[in-house]
Amino acid sequence: MSGRTPATAYVRPHYAPGVAATIPPPTGNLWQVLQASARAYPEVVAIDFLGKCTTYRELLAAVEQAAGALAAAGVRQGDVVALCLPNCPQHVVAFYAVLRLGAIVAEHNPLAPAHQHQTQLARHGARVIIAWENAAAAIAGHDPGLTLFSVNLAAALPVGKQLALRLPVARARQVRAKLRARPPAFARPWGAALRRAPDPPPPATAVDGAAVAVLLHTGGTTGEPKTVMLSHANLRANVSQALQWVPHLNNGAEVFLTVLPFFHAFGLTFNLLCAVGKAATQLMFPTFDVELLLPALQRRPATFCVGVPVMFERLLQASHKRGVSLATLHTAVSGAMALPSDLARDWEAATGGLIVAGYGMTETSPIVSGSPLTAARRPDSLGVPFASTDVRIVDETGADVAPGQPGELLIRGPQVCLGYLHDPAATAALIDADGWLHTGDIVREEDHFLYLADRRRELIIVNGFNVYPSAVEAALSGHPTVKEVAVVGLPRGAAGEEVVAVVVPQEGATPTLDQLRATAAQELPHYALPRRLELAETLPRNEIGKLQRRLVRESLR
């Protein structure tokens, strides 16, 4: 519960049978989620990474070993440790080892450009980094004052695949180049640090639930870089809310298809935390690639999956083409963008199971609402509020709107973050004095279901990732052929939106899409690069010269 609303006030008429309207107040260190599952289901496979399996007993032992290595490196309770890794067993181990010490995990996107890492490091101040070899130089630069542990991703592969990578053939060289790179000279190999690790100190089980557990990076809805502080209590609450939403999941018996990246709030909560909380097996992949997924699903059929619509669409297409059954996937949860009704219909026809959509944001750990896993589900909606979650829909004056009318969605609940790190002004703008988080999203409510009406701000969502028009415009403005530029998002099926650049060229110049993408790629992650270029003579501006992106967007439809 939010702590401000009595349990008797919650009315949830569309909840599935057995789903309570409130959850008990969460307590304790997130590390205890793993500890409990390892004690109850020690021989259940926790991770299947491209065929190499790790049981919960082995995972807990690896976390203890990693905690010893980090303690030897000087990590203490309250310190920040940066993780810059793809989905892999080493990521899971490092995540729980940091929490075991009572320290704070700062997640980084391993594919992000160096300047983004440097901004984030400067904000949270981590002096210890665990990074994939291919990302180590980007995040650590040339600062020997940092303690940098470099992770060899190939070490997590089955022995046979490791041996195959050593073959002197072109294919092996190509795969090696994707998996490995030379880290900075001052980096310490993570594997060697684990082998030399002393026994860890006693676990920090007495960590205050209100203490920060995880830092996730976001631009909120404005594009200004921010670091969200999520507490142990925030994340434990959201795990409890999410798991009770799917009451038919069986402890120690499920197989989660783990494709969403752990540095994304959706992937972190459902896979790093919920899967472990149910003692499920994670069929884990470093990236979403149907060439890897389909053979693995034939070897170890999955039962549960979270993803974004484009993932479900591509998996459906590939499975149909190759005759691979998805019938064991009894439940799927889609997030980060709207779930197209036809995709939901096709998925349920192929699997015989259910797929529902949810709504959330990094600042809410991230899940706020979801469609019930019953015949009452409405794939085109944002669902109904999760247990212990209060919502309001207000107009520009802050007054509640009439039923069915659009207004800004406000949220209050145990999953609402502590705020933005070192940014009290932005925190005050996000969460008001009464604890209501202002989402900036315009919604309406019909029969207790929430529906997205519009986005107040101009955030673009591509495959579940936030793209900020101002950042893309700044990157494109550096090209010599560009005089002015406006960036907007347009609908693109299951992918959500595509990034469109509208450019006023310099006199006599004719920029091309490839030229602009190459320039922008020096500063932006791949998903933020424009997919479409339009040339224009002028851009619409208001009376004070402010760019009117809404008019730009309308001119392209």
Secondary structure, DSSP 8 states (H G I E B T S, - for coil): --SSS-GGG---TT--TT--S------S-THHHHHHHHHH-TTSEEEEETTEEEEHHHHHHHHHHHHHHHHHTT--TT-EEEEE--SSHHHHHHHHHHHHTT-EEEE--TTS-HHHHHHHHHHH---EEEEEHHHHHHHHTT-TTSEEEEE-GGGGS-HHHHHHHTSSSHHHHHHHHHH-----TT-EEHHHHHHT--------TT--TTSEEEEEEE-TTTTS-EEEEEEHHHHHHHHHHHHHHSTT--TTT-EEEE-S-TTSHHHIIIIIIIIHHTT-EEEE-SS--HHHHHHHHHHS--SEEEE-HHHHHHHHHHHHHHT---TT--EEEE-SS---HHHHHHHHHHHSSEEEEEEE-GGGSSEEEE--SSTT--TTS-BEE-TT-EEEEE-TTS-B--TT--EEEEEESTTS--EETT-HHHHHHHB-TTS-EEEEEEEEEETTEEEEEEESS--EEETTEEE-HHHHHHHHTTSTTEEEEEEEEEE-GGGBEEEEEEEEE-TT----HHHHHHHHTTTS-GGGS-SEEEE-S---B-TT--B-HHHHHHHH-
